[in-house]
């Protein structure tokens, strides 16, 4: 059985072994004894206070958890500029106009090896509406001849083809691009729209993902898009993300885990997490993307470490037969219904364990305050670690309040 998970605002998790789990549901009702007729009545306004208590022990990791290489994406289907059009190619009158504007566009980034070397090395993908010469130097340039492209998908294909045969400098050594990065293609966010508006078929490779093969957070950095080698803005740019998601393989002692939880002492709620959809329940179906509101982004504090580490959810796994479509046991997470008409019976609890979603082409764990049915949204109220010298291990107790709306600083 997987461990329980504490979900933080930055989509990362803390995994813990649990020995005891207690759900405490208290229905708030008021009972009255009616005079003369000798009977009793109650006032029930559908109020339930729910607390969760977790107890367990910390142990040393016997093996390292899996790491990941930082990655960024290029999606030639999405408009990445400040204009209102959704699709990028809609900003142009023809594909010839696209190629003219793409001439001189540059995407600058670094591998984790270049960052760690500290020699100022980087890589630039340079789009040219014609031939050009790539250079393998401290600031390596990979020239992509786009003159033969015919639509946004063939543009992505051409970029990937150029990367496949490119070489760059890493710590002064000439290195094949394919040695340090994994490059893959998948459907762009607006694949159907691309195919409808540009004609043809096979629009399934507009999204390019470039991922470091070497694991580690040092590879997370800002990817810069500019034009004409002078750092000027490219007004009509397609979507390019920053390099994120890198994390080193990690092996922790029990004391490391205690420290990670003690580090939550100054976590900040970062404003508010509001979801009207929860209050409406199943009576009014408001799309999550419209209904939810994360004040930390409005206040521009969502990148603060104290906000990123705030615990927003608790995921407790269990095995289910009721929601299985195959007759075999499937893994689910316990959920608590909120809102009028919401139902999470064993039969209706059908989301896979630890579900993910894609936001701005980045795969993340959704915030349980902003999306229902993926974990229990909670507030961490108490963490109590204790060391058992006789047995040589740390024990812990955690208390949570289950809540669906949050306001705090």
C-alpha positions as CSV (number, residue, x, y, z in Angstrom):
1,X,0.0,0.0,0.0
2,X,1.4,3.5,-0.9
3,X,2.2,5.9,1.9
4,X,0.0,8.8,2.9
5,X,0.8,12.1,1.2
6,X,0.8,15.6,2.4
7,X,0.3,17.8,-0.7
8,X,1.9,21.2,-0.8
9,X,0.9,24.3,-2.8
10,X,3.8,23.8,-5.2
11,X,2.4,20.4,-6.2
12,X,5.2,18.5,-4.3
13,X,4.4,15.9,-1.6
14,X,5.7,14.7,1.7
15,X,5.2,10.9,2.0
16,X,4.8,9.3,5.5
17,X,4.3,5.8,6.9
18,X,1.2,5.8,9.0
19,X,0.4,3.4,11.9
20,X,-2.9,4.9,12.9
21,X,-5.5,7.0,11.0
22,X,-8.5,8.5,12.8
23,X,-11.4,10.3,11.1
24,X,-13.5,12.3,13.6
25,X,-16.9,13.4,12.2
26,X,-19.1,15.5,14.5
27,X,-22.5,16.4,13.3
28,X,-23.6,19.7,14.7
29,X,-27.3,19.4,15.8
30,X,-29.4,20.9,18.6
31,X,-31.9,18.7,20.4
32,X,-34.9,20.1,22.2
33,X,-37.3,18.5,24.6
34,X,-40.8,19.8,23.9
35,X,-43.0,20.4,26.9
36,X,-46.4,18.9,27.6
37,X,-46.4,16.5,24.6
38,X,-43.3,14.7,26.0
39,X,-41.3,14.4,22.7
40,X,-38.0,15.5,21.4
41,X,-37.1,17.5,18.3
42,X,-33.8,18.4,16.7
43,X,-32.5,21.2,14.5
44,X,-30.1,19.9,11.8
45,X,-28.6,22.5,9.5
46,X,-26.2,20.2,7.7
47,X,-23.1,21.2,9.7
48,X,-20.3,18.6,10.1
49,X,-16.9,19.3,11.7
50,X,-14.3,16.9,10.6
51,X,-10.8,16.3,12.0
52,X,-8.2,13.8,11.0
53,X,-5.4,12.4,13.2
54,X,-2.4,10.5,11.8
55,X,0.2,8.7,13.8
56,X,3.2,6.8,12.8
57,X,7.0,6.4,12.9
58,X,9.8,7.8,10.7
59,X,12.3,5.4,9.2
60,X,15.4,5.8,7.2
61,X,15.0,5.4,3.5
62,X,16.5,2.1,2.3
63,X,16.8,3.4,-1.3
64,X,16.6,6.8,-3.0
65,X,13.4,8.1,-4.4
66,X,13.3,8.7,-8.2
67,X,14.6,12.0,-9.4
68,X,13.7,13.9,-12.6
69,X,15.4,16.1,-15.1
70,X,14.1,19.7,-15.6
71,X,12.2,20.2,-18.8
72,X,10.6,22.9,-20.9
73,X,8.0,22.8,-23.7
74,X,7.5,24.5,-27.0
75,X,3.9,24.4,-28.2
76,X,3.4,25.8,-31.7
77,X,-0.4,25.6,-31.4
78,X,-0.7,28.1,-28.5
79,X,-0.5,31.9,-28.7
80,X,2.1,32.9,-26.2
81,X,1.8,36.7,-26.8
82,X,-0.5,39.2,-25.0
83,X,-3.2,39.2,-27.7
84,X,-6.6,37.5,-27.2
85,X,-6.4,34.9,-30.0
86,X,-6.0,31.4,-28.7
87,X,-4.1,29.8,-31.6
88,X,-0.7,31.2,-32.5
89,X,-1.0,31.0,-36.3
90,X,-4.2,33.0,-36.2
91,X,-1.9,36.1,-35.7
92,X,-0.8,35.9,-39.3
93,X,-2.6,36.2,-42.7
94,X,-0.7,33.3,-44.3
95,X,2.0,30.7,-43.6
96,X,4.4,32.8,-45.7
97,X,3.8,35.6,-43.3
98,X,4.6,33.2,-40.4
99,X,7.9,32.3,-41.9
100,X,8.9,35.9,-42.5
101,X,8.2,36.8,-38.9
102,X,9.9,33.6,-37.6
103,X,13.2,34.6,-39.3
104,X,15.6,35.5,-36.5
105,X,13.5,34.1,-33.6
106,X,15.8,32.7,-30.8
107,X,15.0,30.4,-27.9
108,X,17.9,30.4,-25.3
109,X,18.3,27.8,-22.6
110,X,20.9,25.8,-20.7
111,X,21.5,22.1,-19.8
112,X,22.1,21.2,-16.2
113,X,25.7,20.3,-17.1
114,X,26.3,23.8,-18.5
115,X,24.7,25.4,-15.4
116,X,26.8,23.3,-13.1
117,X,30.0,24.1,-15.0
118,X,29.6,27.8,-14.4
119,X,31.4,28.8,-17.6
120,X,28.6,30.9,-19.1
121,X,27.7,28.2,-21.7
122,X,24.2,28.1,-23.2
123,X,22.3,26.9,-26.2
124,X,20.2,29.0,-28.7
125,X,17.7,27.5,-31.1
126,X,17.7,30.1,-34.0
127,X,14.9,29.9,-36.6
128,X,15.9,31.0,-40.1
129,X,13.8,31.3,-43.2
130,X,16.6,29.9,-45.2
131,X,20.0,28.3,-44.7
132,X,22.4,29.2,-41.9
133,X,25.4,27.8,-40.0
134,X,25.2,26.3,-36.6
135,X,28.1,27.0,-34.2
136,X,29.5,24.8,-31.4
137,X,31.1,27.2,-29.0
138,X,30.6,28.5,-25.5
139,X,27.3,30.0,-26.7
140,X,26.2,27.3,-29.1
141,X,23.7,28.1,-31.8
142,X,21.5,25.5,-33.4
143,X,20.1,26.9,-36.7
144,X,16.7,25.6,-37.9
145,X,15.9,26.2,-41.5
146,X,12.1,26.7,-41.6
147,X,11.8,27.7,-45.3
148,X,10.2,24.3,-46.2
149,X,7.6,24.2,-43.4
150,X,3.9,24.4,-44.3
151,X,2.1,24.6,-41.0
152,X,2.6,24.6,-37.2
153,X,3.1,20.8,-37.0
154,X,5.7,20.7,-39.7
155,X,7.4,23.6,-37.9
156,X,7.6,21.5,-34.8
157,X,8.9,18.5,-36.8
158,X,11.6,20.6,-38.3
159,X,12.8,22.0,-34.9
160,X,13.0,18.4,-33.5
161,X,14.9,17.2,-36.6
162,X,17.5,19.9,-36.2
163,X,17.9,19.2,-32.5
164,X,18.5,15.5,-33.2
165,X,21.6,16.1,-35.2
166,X,23.0,19.1,-33.2
167,X,26.1,19.4,-31.1
168,X,26.8,21.9,-28.3
169,X,29.5,22.7,-25.7
170,X,29.1,21.3,-22.2
171,X,31.9,22.1,-19.8
172,X,34.2,22.9,-22.8
173,X,33.5,19.4,-24.4
174,X,31.7,19.1,-27.8
175,X,28.6,17.0,-27.0
176,X,25.7,15.6,-29.0
177,X,22.4,17.3,-28.0
178,X,20.8,13.9,-27.8
179,X,23.3,12.9,-25.2
180,X,22.2,15.5,-22.7
181,X,18.5,16.0,-23.6
182,X,15.5,13.8,-24.4
183,X,13.4,15.4,-27.1
184,X,9.8,14.2,-27.6
185,X,6.7,15.3,-29.5
186,X,3.0,15.1,-28.6
187,X,-0.3,16.7,-29.4
188,X,-0.4,20.5,-28.8
189,X,-3.0,21.9,-26.6
190,X,-5.0,23.2,-29.6
191,X,-4.4,20.1,-31.9
192,X,-8.0,20.0,-33.1
193,X,-8.1,23.7,-33.8
194,X,-4.8,23.5,-35.7
195,X,-6.1,20.8,-37.9
196,X,-9.4,22.5,-38.6
197,X,-7.9,25.9,-39.4
198,X,-4.7,24.9,-41.2
199,X,-6.1,21.9,-43.1
200,X,-4.5,18.6,-43.7
201,X,-4.0,15.8,-41.1
202,X,-1.4,14.5,-38.6
203,X,-1.4,17.5,-36.3
204,X,-0.1,15.4,-33.4
205,X,3.4,16.8,-32.8
206,X,3.0,20.5,-32.1
207,X,4.2,20.2,-28.5
208,X,7.9,19.7,-28.1
209,X,9.3,18.6,-24.7
210,X,13.0,19.0,-24.1
211,X,14.1,17.3,-20.9
212,X,17.5,17.1,-19.2
213,X,18.7,13.5,-18.9
214,X,20.6,14.4,-15.8
215,X,18.4,14.8,-12.7
216,X,18.5,17.7,-10.4
217,X,16.8,21.0,-9.5
218,X,19.9,23.0,-10.7
219,X,18.5,22.6,-14.3
220,X,15.4,24.7,-13.4
221,X,15.8,28.1,-15.0
222,X,14.2,30.8,-17.2
223,X,14.0,30.1,-21.0
224,X,14.4,33.3,-22.9
225,X,12.6,33.9,-26.2
226,X,13.8,36.9,-28.3
227,X,14.3,38.0,-31.9
228,X,17.1,39.1,-34.2
229,X,20.0,38.4,-31.8
230,X,19.5,41.6,-29.9
231,X,17.2,40.5,-27.1
232,X,14.2,42.3,-28.5
233,X,10.7,41.0,-27.9
234,X,9.1,38.7,-30.4
235,X,5.5,40.1,-30.5
236,X,3.7,37.1,-31.9
237,X,5.4,34.3,-30.1
238,X,4.2,30.8,-29.7
239,X,4.1,29.2,-26.3
240,X,7.5,28.5,-24.6
241,X,7.6,27.5,-20.9
242,X,10.5,27.8,-18.5
243,X,12.6,24.7,-17.5
244,X,11.0,23.3,-14.4
245,X,10.4,20.0,-12.6
246,X,14.0,19.0,-12.0
247,X,14.6,17.2,-8.7
248,X,17.6,15.1,-7.6
249,X,17.1,11.5,-6.5
250,X,16.7,11.8,-2.7
251,X,17.4,9.5,0.2
252,X,16.5,10.7,3.6
253,X,17.1,9.7,7.2
254,X,14.3,9.7,9.7
255,X,15.8,12.9,11.1
256,X,15.7,14.5,7.7
257,X,12.0,13.8,7.6
258,X,11.5,15.4,11.0
259,X,13.3,18.5,9.8
260,X,11.1,18.8,6.7
261,X,8.0,18.8,8.9
262,X,9.5,21.2,11.4
263,X,10.2,23.5,8.4
264,X,6.4,23.9,8.0
265,X,6.3,26.0,11.2
266,X,6.4,29.3,9.2
267,X,4.4,28.2,6.1
268,X,2.1,30.9,4.7
269,X,-1.4,30.5,3.3
270,X,-0.6,33.2,0.8
271,X,-4.0,34.9,0.8
272,X,-7.0,32.8,-0.1
273,X,-8.1,29.6,-1.9
274,X,-11.8,30.0,-2.8
275,X,-13.9,27.5,-4.8
276,X,-17.6,28.5,-5.2
277,X,-18.2,25.1,-6.9
278,X,-17.7,23.4,-3.6
279,X,-20.5,25.5,-2.0
280,X,-22.8,24.9,-4.9
281,X,-22.2,21.2,-4.8
282,X,-23.9,19.3,-7.6
283,X,-26.7,21.8,-7.8
284,X,-24.8,24.2,-10.2
285,X,-21.9,22.7,-12.2
286,X,-19.4,25.5,-12.5
287,X,-16.2,24.6,-14.4
288,X,-13.2,24.4,-12.0
289,X,-11.1,26.8,-14.0
290,X,-13.7,29.5,-13.8
291,X,-14.9,28.9,-10.3
292,X,-11.6,28.6,-8.4
293,X,-9.5,31.5,-7.2
294,X,-5.9,31.4,-5.9
295,X,-5.1,34.8,-4.3
296,X,-1.4,34.0,-4.0
297,X,-1.0,34.5,-7.8
298,X,-3.0,37.8,-7.7
299,X,-0.8,39.0,-4.8
300,X,2.4,37.6,-6.6
301,X,3.5,35.6,-3.6
302,X,3.0,32.2,-5.2
303,X,6.8,31.7,-5.7
304,X,7.7,32.5,-2.1
305,X,9.1,29.4,-0.3
306,X,6.8,29.9,2.7
307,X,3.8,29.8,0.4
308,X,5.0,27.0,-1.9
309,X,5.5,24.6,1.1
310,X,2.0,25.3,2.6
311,X,0.1,22.0,3.1
312,X,-3.2,22.1,1.2
313,X,-4.2,18.5,1.1
314,X,-4.0,15.0,2.6
315,X,-4.2,11.9,0.5
316,X,-4.9,8.6,2.3
317,X,-4.9,5.5,-0.1
318,X,-7.2,2.5,0.1
319,X,-8.0,-0.5,-2.1
320,X,-11.4,-0.6,-3.7
321,X,-13.5,-3.3,-5.5
322,X,-16.7,-1.2,-5.7
323,X,-15.3,1.3,-8.2
324,X,-13.3,-1.2,-10.2
325,X,-14.4,-1.8,-13.8
326,X,-12.2,-5.0,-14.1
327,X,-13.2,-6.9,-10.9
328,X,-9.7,-6.4,-9.6
329,X,-8.7,-4.2,-6.7
330,X,-7.9,-0.6,-7.6
331,X,-6.2,2.1,-5.6
332,X,-8.3,5.1,-4.6
333,X,-7.9,8.0,-2.0
334,X,-10.4,8.7,0.7
335,X,-12.6,11.7,0.0
336,X,-15.0,13.8,2.1
337,X,-18.0,15.3,0.2
338,X,-18.8,19.0,0.5
339,X,-21.6,21.0,-0.9
340,X,-25.2,20.2,-1.6
341,X,-25.8,16.9,-3.4
342,X,-22.1,15.9,-3.7
343,X,-21.6,12.1,-3.4
344,X,-18.3,10.2,-2.9
345,X,-19.6,6.8,-2.1
346,X,-17.3,3.8,-2.7
347,X,-19.0,3.2,-6.0
348,X,-18.7,6.9,-7.1
349,X,-15.1,7.4,-6.0
350,X,-13.5,6.6,-9.4
351,X,-10.5,8.9,-9.7
352,X,-7.2,7.1,-9.9
353,X,-4.7,7.5,-6.9
354,X,-2.5,10.6,-7.1
355,X,-4.1,12.1,-10.2
356,X,-2.4,14.8,-12.2
357,X,-3.5,17.5,-14.5
358,X,-1.8,19.7,-17.2
359,X,-1.6,23.4,-16.6
360,X,0.3,25.6,-19.2
361,X,1.8,22.4,-20.6
362,X,3.2,21.4,-17.2
363,X,2.0,18.2,-15.5
364,X,1.2,18.9,-11.8
365,X,-0.8,17.6,-9.0
366,X,-4.0,19.7,-8.8
367,X,-4.7,21.7,-5.6
368,X,-7.5,19.9,-3.7
369,X,-8.9,23.3,-2.6
370,X,-9.4,24.2,-6.3
371,X,-10.4,20.8,-7.7
372,X,-12.7,18.4,-6.0
373,X,-12.3,14.6,-5.9
374,X,-8.5,14.3,-5.9
375,X,-7.6,14.5,-2.1
376,X,-9.0,15.9,1.2
377,X,-8.3,19.7,1.5
378,X,-7.0,20.3,5.0
379,X,-5.4,22.7,7.4
380,X,-2.5,21.3,9.4
381,X,-3.1,22.1,13.0
382,X,-0.6,20.1,15.0
383,X,2.7,18.3,14.4
384,X,4.1,16.5,17.4
385,X,7.3,14.5,16.9
386,X,8.9,12.5,19.7
387,X,12.1,10.4,19.9
388,X,12.0,7.0,21.4
389,X,15.5,6.4,22.7
390,X,14.9,2.8,23.7
391,X,13.8,1.7,20.3
392,X,15.9,4.3,18.4
393,X,13.2,5.9,16.2
394,X,11.1,9.0,15.9
395,X,7.3,8.9,16.3
396,X,4.9,11.6,15.1
397,X,1.3,12.8,15.5
398,X,-0.4,15.0,13.0
399,X,-3.8,16.7,13.4
400,X,-5.7,18.2,10.5
401,X,-9.0,20.0,10.0
402,X,-10.9,19.1,6.8
403,X,-11.9,22.4,5.2
404,X,-12.9,23.5,1.6
405,X,-12.3,27.3,1.7
406,X,-9.2,28.9,3.0
407,X,-8.3,32.6,3.9
408,X,-5.0,33.4,5.6
409,X,-1.7,35.2,5.4
